[in-house]
Amino acid sequence: MSRLTRLSPQAIRAMYGSETDQALIMLLTVYDPVNNTTIVGRMADSFTGRLPSLTTDEEIVYGVTSRSNDFYFLPMEITLPGEQETGAGQCSITLNYASPDLIAAIRTTLTKPTKILLELVLSGSPDTVEASFSDFYITSVNYDAQKISLSLDMISLSREPFPCFNFTPGYFPGLF
């Protein structure tokens, strides 16, 4: 079953309508590469207002609050994979904001494939997840002064050798 058939009518209207009262927002959750249960950061490609818990007198922080979690607003765009005969193509996310702090965090944190969670919500109801994509990993990162590009891939067990041993007398003496 396609993910499109599971979306609400409001989400489909937000995706394909020329003028809608709600926007489709992508939420990106990045996990720790060492421990897949620890969250390193949360980002959103749009905002619904200020984040009061993170706003100070010196700095105003915009973002989305979804299910009591604050997602920072960072302008980003996603490139979906094309259809290929050899399997799933690569997906990428481009963050159109590169600060020295963010680049330093990427250098220290993203040292090996890092699990992410992509979710789509509507701006009018950010607590309701319209679609969720949880099997992607950040496999490589490229950055320059203006943007950061994250290459996403799915860990494919079909590429792993099976069985991992050869049927030789050393490994399987009962067969010979």
C-alpha positions as CSV (number, residue, x, y, z in Angstrom):
1,M,0.0,0.0,0.0
2,S,1.3,3.4,-1.0
3,R,2.1,6.0,1.7
4,L,0.0,8.5,-0.3
5,T,-3.2,6.5,0.4
6,R,-2.5,6.7,4.1
7,L,-2.3,10.5,4.1
8,S,-5.2,12.6,5.3
9,P,-7.2,14.6,2.8
10,Q,-5.8,17.8,4.3
11,A,-2.2,16.6,3.7
12,I,-2.9,15.7,0.1
13,R,-4.5,19.1,-0.4
14,A,-1.4,20.7,1.2
15,M,0.9,18.8,-1.2
16,Y,-1.0,19.4,-4.4
17,G,-3.1,22.5,-3.9
18,S,-2.0,25.8,-5.3
19,E,-3.4,27.7,-2.3
20,T,-4.0,26.0,1.1
21,D,-4.4,27.2,4.6
22,Q,-2.0,24.5,5.9
23,A,1.6,23.7,5.0
24,L,3.2,20.3,5.0
25,I,6.2,20.5,7.4
26,M,9.1,18.0,7.4
27,L,10.5,17.1,10.8
28,L,14.0,15.6,11.0
29,T,15.2,13.8,14.0
30,V,18.9,12.8,14.1
31,Y,20.1,10.1,16.5
32,D,23.5,9.4,18.1
33,P,25.6,7.1,15.9
34,V,26.7,5.1,18.9
35,N,23.4,4.8,20.6
36,N,20.3,4.8,18.3
37,T,18.0,5.8,21.2
38,T,19.7,9.1,22.1
39,I,18.6,12.1,20.1
40,V,21.3,14.5,18.9
41,G,19.1,17.1,17.3
42,R,15.6,18.0,15.9
43,M,15.1,20.2,12.9
44,A,12.1,21.4,10.8
45,D,11.9,22.9,7.3
46,S,9.3,25.4,8.4
47,F,8.0,27.0,11.5
48,T,4.7,27.7,13.3
49,G,6.0,30.2,15.8
50,R,8.6,31.0,18.5
51,L,9.9,28.2,20.7
52,P,9.4,29.8,24.2
53,S,11.6,27.3,25.9
54,L,14.6,28.2,23.7
55,T,14.0,31.9,23.2
56,T,16.0,34.4,25.3
57,D,16.2,38.2,25.5
58,E,19.2,38.0,23.1
59,E,18.0,35.4,20.7
60,I,14.7,34.5,19.2
61,V,14.3,30.8,18.1
62,Y,11.6,29.8,15.7
63,G,10.5,26.2,15.0
64,V,7.7,23.7,15.5
65,T,6.5,22.0,18.7
66,S,5.3,18.5,17.9
67,R,4.3,16.0,20.6
68,S,6.0,18.2,23.3
69,N,9.3,18.2,21.3
70,D,10.9,21.3,20.0
71,F,12.2,21.2,16.4
72,Y,14.5,24.1,15.4
73,F,13.7,25.8,12.1
74,L,16.5,25.4,9.6
75,P,15.8,26.0,5.9
76,M,16.3,22.7,4.2
77,E,15.2,20.8,1.1
78,I,14.9,17.1,0.4
79,T,15.7,15.3,-2.8
80,L,13.8,12.0,-3.1
81,P,15.5,9.0,-4.7
82,G,14.7,8.2,-8.4
83,E,13.5,4.9,-9.5
84,Q,16.3,2.6,-10.5
85,E,16.4,-1.0,-11.6
86,T,19.2,-1.8,-9.3
87,G,17.3,-0.9,-6.1
88,A,16.5,2.2,-4.1
89,G,18.5,5.3,-5.0
90,Q,20.0,7.8,-2.7
91,C,18.0,10.4,-0.9
92,S,19.6,13.7,0.2
93,I,18.8,16.6,2.5
94,T,20.4,20.0,1.9
95,L,20.5,22.4,4.9
96,N,20.6,25.9,3.5
97,Y,22.4,27.2,6.5
98,A,26.0,26.5,7.6
99,S,27.3,27.9,10.8
100,P,30.7,27.2,12.4
101,D,28.9,25.6,15.4
102,L,26.8,23.3,13.2
103,I,29.8,22.2,11.1
104,A,31.8,21.5,14.3
105,A,28.9,19.4,15.6
106,I,28.8,17.5,12.3
107,R,32.5,16.8,12.4
108,T,32.4,15.4,16.0
109,T,29.0,13.6,15.9
110,L,28.5,12.2,12.5
111,T,31.5,9.8,12.4
112,K,29.7,6.7,11.1
113,P,26.2,6.0,9.6
114,T,23.7,7.8,11.7
115,K,20.1,6.9,12.0
116,I,17.4,9.6,11.3
117,L,13.7,9.8,11.4
118,L,11.8,11.9,8.8
119,E,8.2,12.8,9.6
120,L,5.6,14.9,7.8
121,V,3.1,16.9,9.8
122,L,0.6,19.7,8.9
123,S,1.2,23.2,10.3
124,G,-2.3,23.3,11.7
125,S,-1.9,20.0,13.6
126,P,1.8,19.3,14.2
127,D,1.0,16.6,16.8
128,T,-0.5,14.3,14.1
129,V,2.2,12.6,12.0
130,E,1.0,12.2,8.4
131,A,3.9,10.0,7.2
132,S,7.0,8.6,8.9
133,F,10.2,7.3,7.3
134,S,12.5,5.6,9.8
135,D,14.9,3.4,7.9
136,F,17.3,6.0,6.6
137,Y,20.8,6.6,7.7
138,I,23.2,9.5,7.0
139,T,26.0,7.9,5.1
140,S,28.0,11.0,4.0
141,V,28.1,14.7,4.6
142,N,29.4,17.5,2.4
143,Y,29.5,21.1,3.3
144,D,30.7,24.5,2.2
145,A,30.2,28.1,3.5
146,Q,26.5,28.2,2.5
147,K,25.0,24.7,2.8
148,I,25.4,21.3,4.2
149,S,24.4,18.2,2.2
150,L,23.4,15.0,3.9
151,S,23.3,11.8,1.8
152,L,20.8,9.3,3.1
153,D,20.7,5.6,2.3
154,M,18.9,2.6,3.6
155,I,21.0,-0.2,5.2
156,S,20.3,-3.1,2.8
157,L,20.7,-6.6,4.2
158,S,20.4,-8.0,0.7
159,R,23.9,-6.8,0.0
160,E,25.3,-8.9,2.9
161,P,26.7,-12.3,1.9
162,F,24.5,-15.2,2.9
163,P,25.5,-17.6,4.2
164,C,28.5,-15.9,5.6
165,F,30.5,-19.2,5.7
166,N,31.4,-21.6,2.9
167,F,30.3,-25.1,3.3
168,T,33.7,-26.6,3.9
169,P,34.8,-29.5,6.2
170,G,36.3,-26.9,8.6
171,Y,33.1,-25.1,9.2
172,F,30.6,-27.9,8.7
173,P,32.3,-31.3,9.5
174,G,28.9,-33.1,9.7
175,L,28.2,-32.6,6.0
176,F,31.3,-34.5,4.9
